[in-house]
Amino acid sequence: MTRKELIQLVEQILDVEKYTEDQLNEMLELLHRNVPHPAISDLICYENLSSEEIVDKALNYKPIQL
């Protein structure tokens, strides 16, 4: 997915009242499959970020090298 598509997907997820729980879960799963961040849903639910900031953080995630 492109960055723009990911931003649109996050915007849809943020509009929780418009979708059923199953639809939201499907969108979150799609998002999880397309970004390296292991806790993308935490960025959406617990941080006060714009959709662009969420996507940028998720795409720029780098795991800690041991």
HELIX and SHEET records of a PDB file:
HELIX    1   1 ARG A    3  LEU A   14  1                                  12    
HELIX    2   2 VAL A   16  LYS A   18  5                                   3    
HELIX    3   3 GLU A   21  ASN A   34  1                                  14    
HELIX    4   4 ILE A   40  TYR A   46  1                                   7    
HELIX    5   5 SER A   51  LEU A   59  1                                   9    
END                                                                             
